[in-house]
Every structure is written in structure tokens, then in C-alpha cells.
Amino acid sequence: MWAGRRNQVTITGIARSPSVDQQPTAPRTDLADHSAPPESSEAAPPTPDPTARATSPDPAAGSSGEKPGPGATVVDVPQAEAALVENYPRLARLAYLVLPPRLGRHRRVLTAHAVVQRALPRKPVPLDAPATVPAPRGTAHRLSQPAYSLVRLRVLSAALAEETRAPRLFGRRLPLPPVPTGLPQVWGLRVFPPSGGVDELAVDQALAGLSAPARAAYVLRVLERLDEPGARAVLAAAGVVDPHRALTAADAVSVPGAGDGRTLLESAEFDPCSLQARPTDLMRRRQRLRVAGAAGLALAVGGVALWLTGGGWGADGAAAPPYSRNPAAQAALDPAQLTHAAAGGWRDAERRDFSVWPARGERTSDRALLRRALAVWARPGATAQVSAAPDTPTGPPAGPPRLLFAGVVDRASVVLFADGSRVVRYAEAADGDQGGVALDFARVDGADEAAASALVVNRADGNVRFLTAPWAGDVRRLDLAKPSDDGGRVAVDSRGVTEALRAPGADTTGRSCDSWPALLAGGHVLTDLGELTPARLTYGEPAHPGDATSHAARTIWARTVCHLPAVRSRGVRTVNSWPFAAQRLPATEDWATWVCTRAATWRGDGSRVMAQFQPPLDGEKPYTPGGVAARAEDSPACGPRSPRVLAGVLWQGKGAGKRWYLLAAGSDEVRSIKVSGGVSGHSSSRLLAVPASGGSRAELTGELKGGGGLSALR
């Protein structure tokens, strides 16, 4: 809390604190210039005395409770308070320098004040020997050495303890914001000492590179002017395990142009009592207020809904509140009602699809996880991220679904269901985090053995893992951009989950495509196109395509695969590439290949067709992608219902004249081709090559052998 009065601010918790003998001036926190010389604002450094230290092994915790021995000095609370108040600026500076830099300047300032204010003991503390330390110059009151030594020791111990105060996990500090240390606290402003020059910055960077004990040793040697034995004794009393190592590291600090560093340490750069103030992020503060208001309203509405429904949200995870108590809907959400296929039933099944997949994974008996997954499927809450392939229903199951998998994959708890026409993937954090969950839907109606060979079980960090069918057998990886690459064996665990594989497209950029990973499972070539079901890649005539495993198929696909991003996330079931014609290029001995690639979807419509012109292989880059001659959507071309196609392209020769030609080709059913418009010509075969000019536009038509016409793909 801040109270403003002109250009002066007061931090809650830093106030006037009178001693027993007099009313000393409280530490200043003026916003105005407060850079008086150290002689007028802080106590002179005390005379080193390594024997004057607390007998308690933990000075910051207070007195050990032992009776003082012979010759010991007892420091009572009023003496300690007087020493603390009169040397407050110096003690706050000491704490500020020793505190870890990771706190930031604002938090270091507040923590330094909190550390000094908590250094006041609650009862008298015995010290080994009396000593005398001069009071700050210009004051009549004199402090005794034991009182200052005690307070300094408690401040140093508390500042060192802040280094290990942050939460840790497995020995590593968690990336959490600094925890407030009590009073003082500042709301709506950020405070920090004024910035210094280059030398001050060099000192600050040098101290940031030291450990907390080394920083403490440096401050004791330079700011407090203790000799090595005195500093070692103070460090040992403060709980430092290896004072010698800390002193060695402190002595190695060298700041160019800084001399012994004492003048810089006494500058305003390291003075937590001379502060500047700036506002916090005003826009973020306003947004947080809005979020807090919305959260409060949502909590109130949720409480009313909880009271009205008579149920809780805990068992259903991120699901929304139940809308009704329909018995059929409740039965579909009961983990005990889930159906399971027999472990080896797929071997004797007449039809192999997802209905014969056995339930696999180490958490198939986790009722709580399965209930959360079913509840979110039925009623996705606001924190559930729902995605679905095109035209895939996302409603709840009509009855108890089939469990395919439940287990932990890449720090995520994953559950896979099938309900006949869909597969559903539910994922949540495996560490129990109550954050968002993912819910993915994909259509699988009419799936056969090849289409049910694998499912995507998880994606993370540019990698993908598959859950393979129990009949997949040996699983291998392929690089479709390299026909000669036979890949290697993919490790599959006992649950059927593959090792992490590079996701397709992760290494492709714009105009280059040097790699395209694929999976060979059960003899079928599969690739991830961003959905729950991988797409099967085939090769050959539309009526009877086969798996793209032969050398000819791999060669065609090496020049086609980089066009697959055009059909990513479109519910693609299979992609077939069909080389429908080969054409000799004019005035050369080279041959080009015409390829029709068709991406068929699970839903039936929405298919995409692409005609490619693949020129002769280049020796330097033999598998460059083919040129796209034409594209069409929702066209039957190159499919089993219409296994025919006609396409053309403008091509420029590489000879001395570099002449332009219009090249066209049709499938086997085409008898002749005619071109009109900007280019005219006719061919009595299914291949056409006529001279043209660059940028010409023409109309292609073909005549079929059985009669009728065929327009060019567009």
C-alpha cells in the first residue's frame, strides 16, 4: 500500500521505529534525489572482530536458549533495535547486495527491507565477547559492537536463506514467480534504486555471476571492510558450509575501473532506501480485474448449477455440468459399460477393422480416467479443445463405446474410443494438472484392414506416435522423398505404441521438400496429414490401386509427396497416384510422365484431384516435385467411377531456340485431342504437342474411344 504526499511515498511496513534511548530518523524512501555521500547517510564500517558472533548455530532463528558463558555479552532486544534502526540503510544495502538477482530489482528491494525488519530478535541473545563499533558519523548515540554484529549476522543469514527459498522439483528450481516475504508490500507501483553508470553495471553483473555465499563474502570484505579471518568467522556463523571457497571466489572478482569496489557498492545504484517508482502494466492490471470479475461471476453461476443439479464436477473432469438425468445417457458414460474386444479375436475375425482391436494400455482399468474421458466426450467444457475431421459428428455416443487404448504417452494420459462410425481421442496432462484437455474426432465408417492399420495416439514437439493394429507385424519408417531409402525398423512397445517419429512437413519450408516421413505398417504405407487417422498412400490405376511400395511407385511418390500439404486436415482416407501417360518431349530424346493424384475422403465428397507434369529427372536434384497442370475438387476424375483424365501444360524447351509448346495427354480411354483458342491443333492419339507462345491460353477437349467427349481437368 502506498500513501502519496507530493513527491514522497511511504511503503507499508517501513515506518518510524523508536529505540529505547531516543527517536531515530526512519529510513527515507523519497522519490526525489537522495544520493547523499555515504558518510552522511550510513554508519561507518565497524572494526573487524571475528570473535564477536552469535553462539546459536542459526542466528536468523533467534537465541539458542543457552545461558551465557563466562565473559559472554548478552544483547537485549532494545539494544538490538537501536543498532538495527540507526544502521538500517547499511543493513538494507547489505541484504540487497546478497539477495539473489533472479528476484528482480523490485522484489529485491522489498525483500531486503523485509529481511532487515525481521532481524530483530524476540528475546536477549548471548554473544561470545563484547566489542565496540563506532556509530554513524554525526550522531551522538553510540552503538556497541555486539548489538550491530548480532543484527548484521541475522540479516546475512536471512538473505542467504532466500537463495534456496524458491520451490524446487528434482533439484531444479521451478519457474514460479517470487513468493512475497510479508511486509513491506507495494500495490500498483514498481520501486527500484536509481540506475548507475557503466561501473555500477559491471559490479552488478559480477555479483550476479557469484553464488550467494560468494556475494556475502564480497560484501563483507568490501562494504563492511572485514579482514579475511573476520569475514570467514561471520560466514561460518551465518551457516555457510565452505567459507574459504566463498572468500576465494569473492577475491577473484575484478571490475575494470572500479578500484576496490567500495565506492561503487556505496552508490545509489545499490541503495534500497533511495527509490524511484513506476506504475505496473496498466493494461494487464485492467485485464486481470476483468478476468477476476468474470471468474467470480462464473463461480457464482457454477455454484448455483451445482446446487440445482445435485452433482459435482470432480469425477467428470473438464466436462460441463450434466444437462439431464437420462438413464440411457448415464449408461453410456459408465466406464463399467465399455465394450472390449477379445485379446486374440482379430485372428479369426471375418473382417478386420477397429471393432476387433483389443483394449490396450496400462490404464484400461482406471475408472476415474475413463469416466472423465466419457464425460468430456458427452459434455465438453470450456477448457476442452475439440477438433474434428470435416463432416464428423461430435455428439455423445449413442451407447457404450468400445475402448481401444488407455495409457500415458509423452506426459499425457490418452484414451481412444470407437463407436462404429467414429474414433475419439481424449488427452489430459498425466501429472494431474487441472488444465485444459483435448478431444479429437475422426470418421472411420467403412474402414477395412488397411484403413485400420494405425491411429495417431499423440503429437508433441514436432513428433508423432502411432498406435498400430495388432496385425501390423513389423513396422518400418520410410522417407517418401527418397525412393531408395528403405528406412529402418520402428520400435513398438508392448501396448502397440511406436517410438516418436518426425511428423511430416516438420522439415519442409515453402519451396523445398527434402524429406517426408511415412510409416509402413502391415504392408501399407501411411502418413500423418494432421488428423487422428493417417492417410493411406497407394499407386496404380483407379480401379485396382496397390500399396506404394514398389520402386516405380516410390519414384512417382518422391515427386508427388510434397504436394500433400494441400490436403492436410481435410478428412483424407487414401491418396492414389496414377501415371496415366508418358510423353516424349519435342526436339529431344527425353520423356515426361503425366500423373493424376486423387485424395479420397472418409465422407465421400470433398475429394481433390491434381494432374502433374513430371519432366525428366534432373541429375543434381533427381526427385524435384512435379509441376501442377490442373486441380479440381469434388470431381470423379481419376477415381473408380471415372478412371479417365485429360490435362495440358505449356512447356519451354531447353534447346538453342527455347521454343514454347503446348503439351497435352489423356488416359487410355482418350482417342484424340483437340486444342483451340490461343493455340490451335489436333492429334489423333491421346498425346498432343503443338508450338505455342508463352502465356497462351487454350481450350482442350478429348474424344473417348467409346464415344463422347472429355474436357480437360480444371
C-alpha positions in Angstrom: 0.0 0.0 0.0 1.3 3.4 -0.9 0.3 6.8 0.5 1.4 9.7 -1.7 2.2 13.2 -0.5 3.8 15.4 -3.2 6.9 13.5 -4.4 7.3 11.4 -1.3 5.9 7.8 -0.9 5.7 5.5 2.1 6.0 1.8 1.9 3.7 -0.1 4.2 6.0 -1.8 6.8 8.8 0.7 6.6 8.0 3.3 9.3 9.5 5.2 12.2 10.6 2.7 14.9 11.9 4.3 18.1 14.7 2.9 20.1 14.8 2.8 23.9 17.1 5.8 24.2 15.8 8.1 21.5 13.7 8.5 18.4 16.0 8.0 15.4 15.1 9.0 11.9 13.3 6.3 9.9 14.9 5.2 6.6 14.0 7.5 3.8 12.1 6.3 0.7 11.9 9.7 -1.1 11.3 9.8 -4.8 13.3 12.9 -5.0 17.1 12.9 -5.4 18.6 11.1 -2.4 22.2 10.5 -3.4 24.0 12.0 -0.3 27.5 10.7 0.3 27.7 7.6 2.3 29.3 9.4 5.3 26.1 11.3 5.9 23.6 8.6 5.3 25.1 5.3 6.6 27.1 4.1 9.5 30.8 3.8 9.2 32.0 0.2 8.8 32.6 -1.4 12.1 36.0 -2.6 13.3 36.5 -6.3 12.3 36.3 -8.7 15.2 35.9 -12.4 14.2 35.2 -13.5 17.8 32.0 -11.4 18.1 29.4 -13.7 16.7 26.3 -15.4 18.0 26.7 -18.8 19.7 23.5 -20.1 18.1 24.1 -22.3 15.0 21.2 -20.5 13.3 21.4 -16.8 14.1 18.4 -15.9 11.9 16.2 -18.1 14.1 16.9 -16.3 17.4 18.7 -17.2 20.5 19.7 -20.7 21.1 18.2 -20.6 24.6 21.6 -21.4 26.3 22.8 -19.4 29.3 25.6 -17.0 28.6 29.0 -18.4 29.5 31.8 -16.6 31.4 32.8 -13.4 29.6 29.9 -13.5 27.2 27.9 -10.4 26.4 24.1 -10.5 26.4 22.4 -8.3 23.7 18.9 -7.5 24.8 16.1 -6.5 22.5 16.3 -2.7 23.0 20.0 -2.7 22.1 19.4 -4.8 19.0 16.6 -2.5 18.0 18.8 0.6 18.4 21.5 -1.0 16.3 19.0 -2.0 13.6 17.3 1.4 13.4 20.5 3.5 13.4 22.2 1.3 10.8 19.1 0.5 8.8 20.3 1.9 5.5 23.6 0.0 5.7 21.9 -3.3 6.7 19.3 -2.9 3.9 22.1 -2.3 1.4 23.9 -5.4 2.6 20.8 -7.5 2.2 20.1 -6.1 -1.2 23.6 -7.0 -2.4 23.5 -10.5 -1.1 19.9 -11.4 -2.3 19.7 -13.4 -5.5 19.5 -11.3 -8.6 16.8 -13.5 -10.1 14.3 -11.8 -7.8 14.4 -8.6 -9.9 15.1 -5.1 -8.6 11.5 -4.5 -7.3 11.3 -7.8 -5.4 14.9 -7.4 -4.1 14.1 -4.0 -2.7 11.1 -5.3 -0.8 12.8 -8.5 0.3 15.8 -6.5 1.6 13.6 -4.4 3.8 11.7 -7.4 5.0 14.9 -9.3 5.8 16.2 -6.3 7.9 12.9 -5.8 9.7 12.7 -9.5 10.6 16.3 -9.5 12.0 15.1 -8.0 15.4 15.3 -10.9 17.9 12.4 -11.7 20.2 14.5 -12.1 23.4 18.0 -11.4 24.6 20.8 -13.2 22.7 24.2 -14.1 24.3 27.4 -13.3 22.3 30.9 -14.6 23.0 32.7 -11.4 23.6 32.0 -7.7 23.9 33.3 -5.3 21.3 32.7 -1.7 20.2 31.8 -0.4 16.8 31.6 3.3 16.0 28.1 4.8 15.5 27.2 6.6 12.3 29.1 9.8 11.9 27.3 12.9 13.0 25.1 11.2 15.7 25.6 11.4 19.4 24.2 8.0 20.1 26.9 5.3 20.1 26.3 1.6 19.4 28.0 -1.3 21.0 29.8 -3.8 18.8 27.8 -6.9 19.9 24.4 -5.4 19.0 25.5 -4.5 15.5 27.3 -7.8 15.0 24.2 -9.7 16.0 21.8 -7.8 13.7 24.2 -8.0 10.8 24.6 -11.7 11.3 20.8 -12.3 11.3 20.4 -10.1 8.2 23.1 -12.0 6.4 21.7 -15.4 7.4 18.2 -14.4 6.2 19.5 -13.1 2.9 21.4 -16.2 2.2 18.4 -18.3 3.0 16.5 -16.6 0.2 18.7 -18.3 -2.3 17.1 -21.7 -1.6 13.6 -20.3 -0.8 12.2 -20.9 -4.3 10.2 -24.2 -4.8 12.3 -27.0 -6.3 11.5 -30.2 -8.1 14.1 -33.0 -8.5 16.8 -30.5 -7.6 15.8 -27.8 -10.1 14.2 -24.5 -9.3 10.6 -24.3 -10.6 9.8 -21.3 -12.9 7.4 -19.7 -10.4 7.1 -16.0 -9.5 8.8 -15.0 -6.3 6.8 -15.6 -3.2 6.0 -12.4 -1.2 8.0 -12.2 2.0 5.4 -10.4 4.2 5.8 -6.7 4.9 6.6 -4.4 3.2 4.3 -4.8 0.2 3.7 -2.4 -2.7 0.5 -2.4 -4.8 0.2 -0.6 -8.2 3.8 0.5 -8.4 7.2 -0.9 -9.0 10.1 0.5 -7.0 13.8 0.3 -7.6 17.1 2.2 -6.9 18.2 4.7 -9.5 20.3 3.3 -12.3 24.0 3.9 -12.1 26.7 4.1 -14.7 28.9 1.6 -16.5 31.0 0.8 -13.5 27.9 0.1 -11.3 26.5 -2.1 -14.0 29.8 -4.0 -14.2 29.8 -4.6 -10.4 26.1 -5.8 -10.6 26.9 -8.2 -13.3 29.9 -9.5 -11.5 27.9 -10.1 -8.3 25.2 -11.8 -10.3 27.7 -14.4 -11.5 28.6 -15.4 -8.0 27.0 -17.8 -5.6 25.1 -16.4 -2.6 28.0 -17.2 -0.1 30.5 -15.6 -2.5 28.3 -12.5 -2.8 28.1 -12.3 1.0 31.9 -12.7 1.3 32.5 -9.9 -1.2 30.1 -7.6 0.6 31.7 -8.3 4.0 35.2 -7.8 2.6 34.4 -4.6 0.5 31.4 -2.9 2.1 32.0 -3.9 5.7 35.8 -3.8 5.4 36.4 -7.0 7.3 39.7 -8.8 7.0 39.8 -12.4 5.8 39.6 -14.1 9.3 36.8 -11.8 10.3 34.8 -12.4 7.2 35.4 -16.2 7.5 34.1 -16.2 11.1 30.9 -14.2 10.1 30.3 -16.5 7.1 30.7 -19.6 9.3 28.3 -18.2 11.9 25.8 -17.4 9.1 25.7 -21.1 8.1 28.0 -21.1 5.1 29.4 -24.6 4.6 32.6 -23.6 2.9 33.7 -20.0 3.8 37.1 -20.5 2.3 35.6 -21.3 -1.1 33.3 -18.3 -0.9 36.2 -15.9 0.0 38.3 -17.3 -2.8 35.5 -16.6 -5.3 35.0 -13.1 -3.9 38.7 -12.3 -4.1 38.6 -13.3 -7.8 36.1 -10.6 -8.7 37.7 -7.9 -10.8 35.8 -4.9 -12.2 37.7 -2.7 -14.6 37.9 0.8 -13.4 36.2 0.0 -10.1 39.1 0.1 -7.8 38.3 -1.9 -4.6 34.6 -1.6 -5.4 33.7 0.0 -2.0 32.8 3.4 -3.6 30.5 1.6 -6.1 28.8 -0.5 -3.5 28.0 2.6 -1.5 26.5 4.3 -4.6 22.7 4.9 -5.0 22.6 2.0 -7.5 22.6 -0.4 -4.6 20.7 1.7 -2.1 17.2 0.1 -1.4 16.3 3.2 0.7 16.7 5.6 -2.2 14.0 4.6 -4.7 12.3 5.5 -7.9 8.8 4.4 -8.7 7.0 3.5 -11.9 3.5 2.1 -12.5 2.9 -1.6 -13.2 1.4 -2.8 -16.5 -1.9 -0.8 -16.5 -3.5 -2.7 -19.4 -2.7 -6.1 -17.8 -4.0 -4.9 -14.5 -7.2 -3.9 -16.1 -7.5 -7.2 -17.9 -6.9 -9.1 -14.6 -9.7 -7.2 -12.9 -12.0 -8.1 -15.8 -10.9 -11.8 -15.6 -11.3 -11.8 -11.8 -14.8 -10.3 -12.2 -15.7 -12.9 -14.9 -14.3 -15.7 -12.8 -16.3 -14.6 -9.8 -19.5 -14.5 -11.8 -18.7 -17.9 -13.3 -18.0 -19.3 -9.9 -21.4 -18.0 -8.6 -23.2 -19.4 -11.6 -21.4 -22.7 -11.2 -22.3 -22.9 -7.6 -25.9 -22.4 -8.4 -25.7 -25.0 -11.1 -24.0 -27.4 -8.7 -26.8 -26.8 -6.1 -29.5 -27.3 -8.7 -28.1 -30.5 -10.3 -27.1 -32.1 -7.0 -24.0 -33.4 -8.6 -20.3 -32.5 -8.7 -17.7 -31.8 -11.4 -14.8 -33.6 -9.8 -15.5 -37.1 -11.2 -16.2 -35.7 -14.7 -13.1 -33.6 -15.0 -13.3 -30.8 -17.7 -16.9 -31.8 -18.7 -19.7 -29.3 -18.5 -22.5 -29.8 -15.9 -24.9 -32.5 -16.8 -28.0 -31.3 -18.7 -30.3 -34.2 -17.8 -30.5 -37.4 -15.9 -31.5 -39.5 -18.9 -30.8 -43.2 -18.0 -29.5 -44.1 -21.5 -27.1 -41.2 -21.5 -25.9 -42.1 -18.0 -25.3 -45.7 -19.0 -23.2 -44.5 -22.0 -20.9 -42.6 -19.5 -20.4 -45.5 -17.2 -16.8 -47.0 -17.5 -18.2 -50.3 -16.4 -20.4 -50.5 -19.5 -17.5 -50.0 -22.0 -17.1 -52.9 -24.5 -13.9 -54.7 -25.2 -12.8 -57.0 -28.0 -11.1 -60.3 -27.1 -7.4 -60.1 -27.0 -6.8 -62.5 -29.9 -10.2 -62.3 -31.5 -8.8 -60.4 -34.5 -7.0 -63.5 -35.7 -10.3 -65.3 -36.5 -12.4 -62.3 -37.4 -14.1 -62.3 -40.8 -13.5 -58.6 -41.1 -10.6 -56.7 -39.6 -11.3 -53.2 -38.6 -11.4 -51.1 -35.4 -14.1 -53.3 -33.9 -11.6 -56.2 -33.3 -8.9 -54.0 -31.8 -8.3 -55.2 -28.2 -8.2 -52.7 -25.4 -4.5 -51.9 -24.7 -2.6 -49.7 -22.3 -1.7 -49.7 -18.7 -4.7 -47.6 -17.6 -7.6 -49.6 -19.1 -8.8 -50.2 -15.5 -8.5 -46.6 -14.4 -12.2 -45.9 -13.8 -11.6 -42.2 -12.9 -9.7 -41.5 -16.1 -12.3 -43.4 -18.3 -15.2 -41.6 -16.6 -13.5 -38.1 -17.2 -13.0 -39.1 -20.9 -16.6 -40.2 -21.4 -18.0 -37.2 -19.6 -15.9 -34.7 -21.6 -17.0 -36.5 -24.8 -20.6 -36.1 -23.8 -20.4 -32.6 -22.4 -17.1 -30.8 -23.4 -16.5 -27.9 -21.0 -15.0 -24.5 -21.7 -11.4 -25.8 -21.2 -11.8 -28.7 -23.6 -10.2 -28.2 -27.0 -12.4 -30.0 -29.5 -11.3 -30.8 -33.1 -13.0 -32.9 -35.7 -12.4 -34.0 -39.3 -14.7 -32.4 -41.8 -18.3 -33.6 -41.5 -17.6 -35.7 -38.4 -20.3 -35.6 -35.7 -19.0 -34.5 -32.3 -22.0 -35.6 -30.2 -22.0 -38.1 -27.4 -22.1 -41.8 -28.1 -25.5 -43.4 -28.7 -24.4 -46.3 -26.4 -21.4 -47.6 -24.6 -18.4 -47.2 -26.9 -15.5 -49.6 -27.5 -12.3 -49.0 -25.6 -9.2 -49.2 -27.8 -6.5 -47.7 -25.6 -5.8 -46.0 -22.2 -2.3 -45.1 -21.2 0.4 -42.5 -20.7 2.1 -41.2 -23.9 4.6 -38.3 -23.8 3.5 -37.0 -20.4 -0.2 -37.1 -21.5 -2.9 -39.6 -20.4 -4.6 -40.7 -23.6 -7.8 -42.6 -24.1 -9.0 -43.9 -27.5 -12.6 -45.0 -28.2 -14.5 -46.3 -31.2 -18.3 -46.2 -31.6 -18.7 -47.8 -35.0 -18.5 -44.8 -37.3 -16.0 -42.7 -35.3 -12.8 -42.9 -33.3 -12.4 -40.4 -30.5 -9.2 -39.4 -28.7 -9.2 -37.9 -25.2 -6.0 -36.5 -23.7 -5.2 -34.8 -20.4 -2.0 -33.9 -18.6 -0.5 -37.1 -16.9 0.8 -35.1 -13.9 -2.6 -34.3 -12.6 -2.7 -30.7 -13.9 -6.3 -29.5 -13.9 -5.7 -27.5 -17.1 -7.3 -28.0 -20.5 -8.0 -31.3 -22.2 -8.0 -32.3 -25.9 -10.9 -34.1 -27.6 -10.4 -35.3 -31.3 -12.9 -36.9 -33.6 -12.4 -38.7 -36.9 -14.7 -40.7 -39.2 -13.9 -44.4 -39.8 -17.2 -45.7 -41.3 -16.4 -48.5 -43.7 -12.9 -48.9 -42.5 -11.1 -52.1 -43.8 -7.9 -53.8 -42.7 -5.7 -51.3 -44.4 -7.5 -48.3 -43.1 -7.5 -49.7 -39.6 -3.7 -50.3 -39.5 -2.9 -47.4 -37.2 -4.2 -44.4 -35.4 -2.3 -41.3 -34.2 -2.0 -41.6 -30.5 -0.1 -38.4 -29.7 1.8 -35.4 -31.2 4.4 -33.5 -29.3 7.4 -31.3 -30.2 7.2 -31.9 -34.0 7.0 -35.7 -33.4 4.1 -38.1 -33.8 3.4 -41.6 -32.3 1.1 -44.2 -33.7 -1.0 -46.9 -32.1 -0.6 -49.8 -34.5 -3.2 -52.6 -35.2 -2.5 -55.9 -33.5 -1.9 -57.4 -37.0 0.6 -54.7 -38.2 3.6 -57.0 -37.6 6.9 -55.5 -38.5 6.6 -51.7 -38.6 9.2 -49.6 -40.6 9.8 -46.0 -41.3 10.1 -44.6 -44.8 11.2 -41.4 -46.3 9.0 -40.9 -49.3 11.1 -38.1 -50.8 13.9 -40.7 -51.3 12.8 -43.8 -53.2 15.9 -45.8 -52.4 15.5 -45.2 -48.7 14.1 -48.3 -47.1 14.1 -46.7 -43.7 14.6 -48.8 -40.6 12.6 -50.7 -38.1 10.4 -48.7 -35.8 10.3 -49.7 -32.2 6.9 -50.7 -30.9 6.2 -51.2 -27.2 4.0 -53.9 -25.7 1.0 -51.6 -26.0 1.4 -51.2 -29.7 2.7 -47.6 -29.5 5.5 -46.7 -31.8 8.5 -44.6 -30.9 8.4 -40.9 -31.6 8.7 -40.3 -35.4 9.3 -37.0 -37.1 6.0 -35.5 -38.2 5.6 -35.0 -42.0 6.1 -31.4 -43.0 8.2 -30.5 -39.9 11.3 -30.2 -42.1 9.6 -28.7 -45.2 9.5 -25.0 -45.9 7.8 -23.2 -48.8 9.7 -24.2 -51.9 11.9 -27.0 -50.6 10.9 -30.5 -49.6 13.8 -32.7 -48.7 12.1 -35.3 -46.5 8.6 -36.7 -45.9 8.4 -39.4 -43.2 5.9 -42.2 -43.6 5.0 -45.5 -41.8 5.0 -49.0 -43.3 2.6 -51.0 -41.1 1.0 -54.3 -42.2 2.4 -53.7 -45.7 0.5 -50.4 -46.1 2.2 -47.0 -46.5 0.6 -44.5 -44.1 1.4 -40.8 -43.5 0.2 -38.3 -41.0 -1.9 -35.5 -42.5 -2.8 -33.8 -39.2 -5.7 -35.9 -38.2 -6.5 -38.9 -35.9 -6.5 -41.3 -38.8 -3.4 -41.4 -41.0 -3.9 -41.4 -44.8 -3.0 -44.5 -46.8 -0.9 -43.9 -49.9 -1.5 -46.1 -53.0 -0.3 -46.4 -56.6 -1.8 -47.6 -59.8 -4.9 -47.5 -61.9 -8.0 -46.2 -60.1 -9.9 -49.5 -60.3 -7.2 -51.5 -58.6 -4.6 -49.4 -56.8 -1.9 -51.1 -54.7 0.3 -50.0 -51.9 3.0 -47.6 -52.8 5.9 -50.0 -52.0 7.4 -50.8 -55.5 10.3 -48.9 -56.9 8.1 -47.4 -59.6 5.6 -46.3 -57.0 8.3 -44.8 -54.7 9.8 -42.9 -57.7 6.4 -41.3 -58.6 5.6 -40.5 -55.0 9.0 -39.0 -54.4 8.0 -36.2 -56.9 4.4 -36.1 -55.6 4.6 -36.2 -51.8 5.5 -32.5 -51.4 2.0 -31.6 -52.8 0.3 -33.4 -49.9 0.1 -30.3 -47.6 -2.7 -29.1 -49.9 -5.0 -31.9 -48.5 -3.9 -31.7 -44.9 -6.7 -31.8 -42.3 -9.4 -32.5 -44.9 -10.6 -35.9 -43.7 -8.5 -37.8 -46.3 -8.7 -41.5 -46.3 -6.5 -42.5 -49.2 -4.3 -40.7 -51.7 -3.6 -42.5 -55.0 -1.1 -41.5 -57.7 -1.7 -42.9 -61.2 0.8 -42.3 -64.0 -1.7 -42.2 -66.9 0.7 -41.3 -69.7 4.3 -40.9 -70.8 5.2 -38.3 -73.5 8.3 -37.7 -75.5 9.3 -34.0 -75.3 9.6 -32.2 -78.7 13.0 -32.0 -80.3 14.6 -34.1 -77.5 15.1 -37.7 -76.6 13.7 -37.2 -73.1 10.4 -38.4 -71.7 8.0 -36.8 -69.3 5.4 -38.5 -67.1 1.8 -37.4 -66.6 0.5 -38.3 -63.1 -3.0 -37.9 -61.7 -3.2 -37.8 -57.9 -6.6 -38.2 -56.2 -7.2 -37.7 -52.4 -10.4 -39.5 -51.4 -12.1 -38.6 -48.1 -13.9 -40.7 -45.5 -17.1 -38.8 -46.0 -17.2 -39.4 -49.8 -17.5 -35.9 -51.1 -14.7 -33.2 -50.9 -12.2 -35.3 -52.9 -9.3 -33.4 -54.6 -7.7 -34.3 -57.9 -4.4 -33.0 -59.2 -2.8 -33.6 -62.6 1.0 -33.4 -62.6 3.5 -33.0 -65.3 6.8 -34.6 -64.2 9.6 -33.6 -66.6 12.7 -35.8 -67.0 14.8 -36.3 -63.8 17.5 -33.7 -63.1 20.9 -35.2 -62.3 21.5 -32.7 -59.5 18.0 -32.9 -57.9 16.5 -36.1 -59.3 13.3 -36.0 -57.3 12.1 -32.4 -57.6 8.3 -32.1 -57.2 6.3 -32.3 -60.5 4.5 -29.3 -61.9 0.8 -29.0 -61.2 -1.0 -28.8 -64.5 -4.6 -28.7 -63.1 -6.6 -29.1 -59.9 -10.2 -30.0 -59.3 -12.4 -30.5 -56.2 -15.4 -32.8 -55.9 -14.5 -34.3 -59.4 -14.9 -38.0 -60.2 -11.8 -37.9 -62.4 -9.1 -40.4 -61.7 -11.4 -42.3 -59.5 -13.0 -45.8 -59.7 -16.3 -44.3 -61.1 -14.5 -42.2 -63.8 -11.0 -43.6 -64.4 -10.1 -41.1 -67.1 -8.4 -37.7 -67.3 -7.2 -35.1 -69.8 -4.7 -32.3 -68.9 -2.3 -29.9 -70.7 0.6 -27.6 -69.9 2.8 -25.0 -71.5 6.4 -26.2 -71.7 9.6 -24.5 -72.8 12.3 -26.5 -74.4 16.0 -26.2 -73.4 17.5 -26.1 -76.8 19.0 -23.1 -78.6 15.7 -21.6 -79.5 13.9 -22.4 -76.2 10.6 -22.7 -78.0 7.3 -23.0 -76.3 5.0 -25.9 -76.8 1.5 -26.8 -75.6 1.7 -30.4 -74.3 -1.4 -32.4 -73.5 -2.1 -36.0 -72.6 -5.1 -38.2 -71.8 -5.6 -41.6 -70.2 -6.1 -44.8 -72.2 -9.7 -44.2 -73.0 -8.9 -41.0 -74.9 -8.8 -41.4 -78.7 -7.9 -37.9 -79.9 -7.2 -34.4 -78.5 -8.2 -31.0 -80.0 -6.9 -27.6 -78.8 -8.5 -24.3 -79.7 -8.3 -20.7 -78.6 -5.0 -19.0 -78.3 -3.4 -22.2 -79.6 -4.9 -24.5 -82.3 -4.0 -28.1 -83.2 -5.3 -31.6 -83.3 -3.9 -35.1 -82.5 -5.4 -38.4 -83.5 -3.8 -40.0 -80.4 -4.0 -39.4 -76.7 -0.8 -37.2 -76.8 -0.5 -33.7 -78.2 2.4 -31.4 -78.8 1.9 -28.2 -80.8 4.0 -24.9 -80.9 2.7 -22.1 -78.8 3.9 -18.9 -77.2 4.5 -18.1 -73.6 1.3 -17.1 -71.7 -1.0 -18.6 -74.3 -4.5 -19.7 -73.2 -6.2 -22.6 -74.9 -9.2 -25.0 -74.6 -8.6 -28.7 -74.6 -11.2 -31.3 -75.5 -10.8 -35.0 -76.0 -12.8 -37.7 -77.7 -13.2 -41.1 -76.0 -12.8 -44.4 -77.7 -16.3 -45.5 -76.7 -17.8 -42.2 -78.0 -18.5 -39.0 -76.2 -16.2 -36.1 -75.2 -13.9 -35.3 -72.3 -13.0 -31.9 -71.0 -9.6 -31.1 -69.5 -9.3 -31.3 -65.8 -10.0 -27.9 -64.1 
